[in-house]
Amino acid sequence: MGKEDLYINRGNLTWEEKRMMLPEHKQAWIEMQKDENKVELHGELDDDQWRAIGKVVMDALNHTLVVRLTYWQDGYYIDKDCYIYKVDELNKRVRIEYGPSDDSTREWIDMRVIYDVQRI
């Protein structure tokens, strides 16, 4: 095997050493993949949907029932099993409580991002 054969048959050996991903490239790739899976906020719900959601929310509030709340946050729909702790009709938001009973977490959810509420 002569020098010319080695030169012709070397394939892609010239670039083999340069095949690597920097941590910055990997992080940018992961962020790009996350952005591709994001969805837009749903449109305005109609009156029938709001009535159904309102009925479940008020039943859960009055009788301390666990519900599955589906809402939009940062491009994703999130399902959370929780209790309805409070309804603020003036500011149009719902306060939910979830987690273990000895260390529960409470947070406010705007009504405009709520997509569905179901009894469990």
C-alpha positions in Angstrom: 0.0 0.0 0.0 1.6 3.2 -1.2 1.3 6.7 -0.1 -1.2 7.5 -2.8 -3.5 4.6 -1.7 -3.4 5.8 1.9 -4.3 9.3 0.7 -7.2 8.1 -1.4 -8.6 5.5 1.1 -8.4 7.6 4.2 -12.1 8.5 4.1 -13.0 11.1 6.6 -9.9 10.8 8.9 -9.1 14.4 8.5 -12.2 15.5 10.4 -12.3 12.6 13.0 -10.5 14.6 15.7 -12.8 17.6 15.3 -16.0 15.7 16.0 -17.1 17.0 19.3 -19.9 19.0 21.0 -19.1 21.8 23.4 -21.4 22.1 26.5 -22.7 25.3 25.0 -23.7 23.5 21.8 -25.4 20.7 23.7 -27.4 23.2 25.8 -28.4 25.2 22.8 -29.6 21.9 21.1 -31.6 21.0 24.2 -33.3 24.4 24.3 -34.1 24.2 20.6 -35.7 20.8 21.1 -37.8 22.2 24.0 -38.9 25.2 21.9 -40.1 22.9 19.1 -42.6 21.2 21.5 -44.2 24.3 22.8 -47.9 25.1 22.0 -49.8 28.3 21.9 -52.3 29.4 24.5 -55.8 28.1 23.7 -58.4 30.5 22.5 -61.2 31.9 24.6 -63.4 29.1 26.1 -67.1 29.3 25.3 -69.8 29.8 27.9 -70.7 26.1 28.2 -67.1 25.2 29.0 -66.9 27.9 31.6 -70.1 26.7 33.2 -68.8 23.1 33.4 -65.5 24.3 34.9 -67.2 26.6 37.3 -69.5 23.9 38.6 -66.6 21.5 39.2 -64.5 24.3 40.8 -67.3 25.4 43.2 -68.1 21.7 44.1 -64.4 21.1 44.9 -64.2 24.3 46.9 -67.3 23.6 49.0 -66.7 19.9 49.6 -62.9 19.8 49.6 -62.6 17.4 46.6 -59.5 16.6 44.6 -59.6 17.8 41.0 -57.3 17.5 38.0 -56.6 21.0 36.8 -55.2 21.4 33.2 -53.6 24.7 32.5 -51.2 26.4 30.1 -47.8 27.5 31.4 -44.8 28.7 29.4 -45.9 26.8 26.2 -47.0 23.6 27.8 -50.2 22.2 29.2 -49.8 21.0 32.7 -52.1 18.5 34.6 -52.0 18.9 38.3 -54.0 17.0 40.9 -55.0 19.5 43.6 -57.5 21.0 45.9 -59.2 24.3 45.1 -58.3 26.5 48.1 -59.8 29.9 47.0 -61.5 31.6 44.1 -60.8 35.3 43.5 -63.5 36.4 41.1 -62.3 40.1 41.1 -58.8 39.3 39.8 -60.0 36.2 37.9 -57.7 33.6 39.4 -57.9 30.4 41.4 -55.7 29.4 44.3 -54.8 25.7 44.4 -53.2 23.5 47.0 -51.2 20.4 46.2 -48.5 18.2 47.6 -48.3 16.1 50.8 -50.8 17.2 53.4 -48.0 18.0 55.9 -46.1 20.1 53.4 -48.6 21.4 50.9 -47.9 24.1 48.3 -50.3 26.8 47.3 -50.2 28.9 44.1 -52.4 31.2 42.1 -53.5 30.2 38.6 -55.1 32.8 36.3 -58.5 31.8 34.9 -57.5 32.7 31.3 -54.9 29.9 31.2 -57.2 27.2 32.7 -58.2 24.7 30.0 -60.1 22.0 31.9 -61.0 20.9 35.5 -62.1 17.4 36.2 -63.1 15.5 39.4 -60.9 12.6 40.3 
